[in-house]
């Protein structure tokens, strides 16, 4: 039994189908190689050391005390992301 390709809406011939499948296989192979090399290069790339910036302490001001509170103001430069910590002892 032979199926009429015009009835199914297909206008391709068998050799065109094979050529299209070959093209898809080549594209899949090339894509696989590209992804493999990208993954390998991303893993093999040297890791950069975390960037450290020096934080410099500036002027230390003492506000007038009250019976309940002491107030201090300490100017700090070099803390662009505002996450520096100070240990007071």
Number of C-alpha atoms within 10 A of each C-alpha: 3 4 7 9 11 9 8 8 8 9 10 10 9 9 9 11 11 11 11 12 12 12 12 12 12 12 12 12 12 12 12 12 12 12 12 12 12 12 11 11 11 11 10 9 8 8 8 6 6 6 5 6 9 8 12 10 11 11 8 11 11 10 11 9 10 8 5 5 9 10 10 11 11 11 10 14 12 12 13 9 6 9 6 10 7 5 4 4 3
